[in-house]
Structure formats: structure tokens, C-alpha cells
């Protein structure tokens, strides 16, 4: 029962920290650009405002448009129950491996693209088309990147991968490990709508990808989708932090180990969030026809990581 309770606590912590993570990235970007910027807790106010607003739905939409926000949010929440965020030992981790995580993330993306098409607006269809183009390359890259680690660990279970890496820290400096990290980092930027693939702060319809599918949403529907997107960013950064740099992840359920695991997780999220903020102040958004080229490079890196893992076993 302690393990199941810990999984629920991890889920609640992920839900609570996701808006703060996004707010921290925004604040750091503003400071790096010599602007004051909104405080890191600003996303909480945005959620409260959206949850209190009335929902306006077009008459052209179907049930799909109304159910998509719950699927997007629910799939992201379910993934947090399967990830080794604080500890590598939790019972729910055994119910789903890396393939389950990848397909749950893809489920939300798929329904969001359908919801973008549902109202029949030109910008929604354009954003859905672009989102599927990105996902078609990014999702296999995510699976291959984690599979490169699974080969070395001998298991596709995420908790087992973390435990094996902690037992053999020498794998952290192998070529396959480094290639997989770079590939997953690029795919994470694409899947979460960050620069250079997409600009989360833009409102120019001709360049939007993720935001173009949300133009018809309002009220609690928009709040759930935004919260799910922020949670998705936390999920990808947690994968990068705990799968590739698992130091600090608890291997027992003792209180000191869990507190240390929580502290290490938060610190790694802050470091990766700062890296994203620094990166987004140094680069510009790619042209749309250049995005598949970048994602193809990430896929090739992931493929090389898997090949390297087999050769160096």
C-alpha cells in the first residue's frame, strides 16, 4: 500500500510542479532578455482564471471536441504514475514500460489533432497537419532513445533502467548514452512545442503549430489542455533527468531516500528548465520545411544510440 500511495503522491507533485516549471522557464527567459517578466507562479493564476470562465463551443463541433481536453489531460496524468520520478521502486511502474509511456503521450497528441480539425477552421487544420508531421518523426525517436538504454539494462521497464544505470554508472559516459540523450532532448523540444520547432509565446497564426489547434478552446477546456501541455514538458524533462542522470533517485522506500529523491528531482528539473530558457534566448524558430530535417537528425542519433548499445554490450 505504501508503494501505491507513493505513486499517487508523485502524481500530485507532478501536477503541482508543472505550472511552476513553465513559469520558471518564462521568468528565466525574461531575465536573460533584460525584461522583468511575470513571476514563476503566474501559470497558477492563468489556470484559476480559465477554470472560472465560461466555455464557448462552436456549433460545428462534435463530441470529439468536448472529450479531447480530458483525454489530453488524463493521458499525461497517467504517465506520471508510471515514471520513476522520486523512486525507482513503485508497483505501478511494472504495469507499463517505455512503450506504454510513448503511446499514452501519442494518444493525447492524436486526439488534439483531431480536435483541431473538428471545428473546420483553417488554422486548426493547419496546426493539426503540422503537429502530425512533427509527431510522425518525434515519437519513433523517443521510443528509440529510451530503447537504447533498455538494451543496456536488459529491460524496457523504466524503473529497471534507472536501477541498472545506478548499479553501473560507467554507462553514463558511453557513446550510446550521450547520443540517446541528445536525440531525446531534440524530440522533447519538438513534442512540447519549444524553440526551435515551435514558439510557445507567439500568436502569429501562420507560424503556430500547437497553439493553432487551441484557438477554438476556452474556459476549463483550455485550462485542461494547457495544464496537460505543461505536464508533458515536466514528463520529458523528468525522463531526461532520471533516465540519463539517475543520481539521487531513491532505490528504497525509506523517508531519507525519498526526501533525497524529491530534492534531486526538483534540482534537475530546474537545471534543465534553465538550459531550455538559455537555449531559447540564443536561437530563433526554424522555418517549417527545416523542422523535419532537424527531427530526422534526432532520429538518426537515436538509431546510432541503439546500434552502439548492441555493439558495446
Secondary structure, DSSP 8 states (H G I E B T S, - for coil): -HHHHHHHHHHHHHHHHHHHHHHHHHHHHHHHTT-----TTHHHHHHHHHHTS-----TT--HHHHHHHHHHHHHHHHHHHHS-SSBS--GGGGG--HHHHHHHHHHHHHHHHHHHHHT--HHHHHHHHHHHHHHHHHHHHHHHHHHHHHHHHT---HHHHHHHHHH-GGGGGSHHHHHHHHHHHHHHHHHTT-TTT--TT---GGG-STGGGGTT--HHHHHHHHHHHHHHHHHHHHHHHHHHS-TT-BSS--HHHHHHHHHHHHHHHHHHHHHHHHHHHH-----HHHHHHHHHHHHHHHHHHHHHHHHT-
